[in-house]
Amino acid sequence: MVTGSLARRYARAVLEIGTAHGNLDKLGADLRSLARAMHDSAELVTALTNPAIRRADRRRVIDGLLARVKAEPYTRNLVYLLLDGERLGSLAAISREVDAMIEAKAGRVQAEITSARPLDAAQLKQITAALEQLSGKKVAVTRREDPELLGGVVAKLGDTVYDGSLRTQLRALRDELTK
């Protein structure tokens, strides 16, 4: 398994190549598709990462997969490089790093908003505006519902969590009263 720093190095190389050739979004999409395919099929992961299977056979499987996603030549080169280095198991980590770098380059950040009940459009717009002001970047929001929150909202912006849930407020009150 590739450590985070090694996945970042591969991702930086993809970012540089994609920027230089003007196809960064396509390279990111190719890697996302390949990582998703490997995530969805344990058999595919075994076939591609098992060194007991001949490399030529694994390459044929990869060729079929690359043809199916209509991968760019640079994506093909990266995947073949990972195969030769027995690092195909790290494709998902590399893909995540590439996605994060593309988002950062575009001045966007991902946020996950969790609420007890579905938010209406006005509430979502207000929360999104507050997160954009906090981050100074454009925010792409993913919504989730969690009835255990009781009320309020939990927003995860990058690595930072803003917890305004009623559950957390009640816990804090309980802790304060038991002191």
C-alpha positions in Angstrom: 0.0 0.0 0.0 1.3 3.4 -0.9 1.6 5.9 1.9 -0.1 9.3 1.6 3.1 11.1 0.6 3.8 8.7 -2.2 0.2 9.0 -3.5 0.6 12.8 -3.3 3.8 12.5 -5.5 2.0 10.5 -8.1 -0.9 13.0 -7.9 1.4 16.0 -8.3 2.8 14.4 -11.5 -0.7 13.8 -12.8 -1.6 17.5 -12.0 1.5 18.8 -13.8 1.0 16.6 -16.9 -2.7 17.4 -17.0 -2.1 21.1 -16.6 0.6 21.1 -19.3 -1.6 19.3 -21.8 -4.9 20.8 -20.9 -6.6 17.6 -20.0 -6.5 17.6 -16.2 -10.2 17.1 -15.7 -10.2 14.1 -18.1 -7.2 12.5 -16.3 -9.0 13.0 -13.0 -12.2 11.4 -14.4 -10.3 8.5 -15.8 -8.6 7.8 -12.4 -12.0 8.2 -10.6 -13.6 5.6 -13.0 -10.8 3.1 -12.5 -10.8 3.6 -8.7 -14.6 3.1 -8.7 -14.3 0.0 -10.8 -11.7 -1.5 -8.3 -13.8 -0.4 -5.3 -16.9 -2.1 -6.8 -15.2 -5.4 -7.6 -13.1 -7.4 -5.1 -12.3 -9.9 -7.9 -10.9 -7.1 -10.1 -8.7 -5.9 -7.2 -7.4 -9.5 -6.8 -6.8 -10.0 -10.5 -4.9 -6.7 -10.8 -2.9 -6.8 -7.5 -2.0 -10.4 -7.1 1.6 -10.9 -8.1 1.0 -14.7 -8.6 -1.0 -13.8 -11.7 1.3 -13.2 -14.7 1.8 -9.5 -15.4 0.9 -10.0 -19.1 -2.5 -11.4 -18.0 -3.0 -8.5 -15.6 -2.1 -6.1 -18.4 -4.8 -7.6 -20.7 -7.3 -7.0 -17.9 -6.1 -3.4 -17.5 -6.2 -2.9 -21.3 -9.9 -3.9 -21.3 -10.7 -1.7 -18.4 -8.8 1.3 -19.9 -10.7 0.8 -23.2 -14.0 0.7 -21.4 -13.4 4.1 -19.7 -11.8 5.5 -22.9 -8.7 6.5 -20.9 -6.3 9.1 -22.0 -2.8 7.9 -23.0 -1.3 9.6 -19.9 -3.7 7.6 -17.7 -2.6 4.5 -19.5 1.0 5.3 -18.9 0.3 5.9 -15.2 -1.6 2.6 -14.8 1.1 0.7 -16.6 3.7 2.3 -14.3 1.7 1.3 -11.3 1.4 -2.2 -12.6 5.1 -2.5 -13.2 5.8 -1.2 -9.7 3.2 -3.5 -8.1 1.3 -0.5 -6.8 -2.1 -0.8 -8.5 -3.6 -1.2 -5.1 -2.9 2.4 -4.5 -4.9 3.7 -7.4 -7.8 4.8 -5.1 -5.5 6.9 -2.9 -3.9 8.5 -5.9 -7.3 9.3 -7.4 -8.4 10.9 -4.1 -5.2 13.0 -4.0 -5.7 14.1 -7.7 -9.3 15.1 -7.0 -8.3 17.1 -4.0 -5.5 18.9 -6.0 -7.9 19.6 -8.8 -10.4 21.1 -6.4 -7.7 23.2 -4.7 -6.4 24.5 -8.0 -9.9 25.5 -9.0 -10.5 27.2 -5.6 -13.2 24.8 -4.6 -13.5 22.8 -1.4 -15.8 19.9 -0.5 -18.2 20.2 2.4 -20.6 17.6 3.9 -23.6 19.0 5.7 -25.5 16.6 8.0 -28.8 17.5 9.4 -31.6 15.7 11.4 -34.1 16.4 8.7 -33.9 17.5 5.0 -32.9 21.2 4.7 -34.9 23.5 2.5 -33.3 25.5 -0.3 -33.0 28.7 1.8 -31.3 27.0 4.7 -28.9 25.2 2.4 -28.0 28.4 0.7 -27.4 30.2 4.0 -25.2 27.4 5.3 -23.3 27.2 2.0 -22.7 31.0 2.1 -21.4 30.8 5.6 -19.0 27.9 4.7 -17.8 29.9 1.6 -17.1 32.9 3.8 -15.2 30.7 6.4 -13.1 29.0 3.7 -12.7 31.8 1.2 -13.4 29.3 -1.5 -16.3 28.0 -3.6 -18.0 25.2 -1.6 -19.4 22.0 -3.2 -22.0 20.6 -0.8 -23.0 17.0 -0.2 -26.0 16.6 2.0 -26.9 13.8 4.5 -29.6 13.2 7.1 -28.9 11.7 10.5 -32.0 11.5 12.8 -29.7 10.9 15.8 -28.6 14.6 15.6 -32.0 15.6 17.0 -31.7 19.0 15.5 -29.2 21.5 14.2 -26.5 20.9 11.6 -23.0 19.4 11.4 -20.8 20.7 8.6 -17.5 19.1 7.6 -15.4 21.5 5.6 -12.2 19.7 4.5 -10.7 18.4 7.8 -12.6 20.9 10.0 -15.9 19.9 11.6 -18.4 22.6 12.7 -20.9 20.9 15.1 -24.0 22.8 15.7 -26.2 19.8 16.5 -28.6 19.7 19.3 -27.1 16.3 20.4 -23.7 17.9 21.0 -25.2 20.9 22.7 -27.1 18.6 25.1 -23.9 16.6 25.8 -22.0 19.8 26.6 -24.8 21.0 28.9 -24.8 17.6 30.7 -21.0 17.7 31.1 -21.3 21.2 32.5 -24.0 20.3 35.0 -22.1 17.2 36.2 -19.0 19.2 37.1 
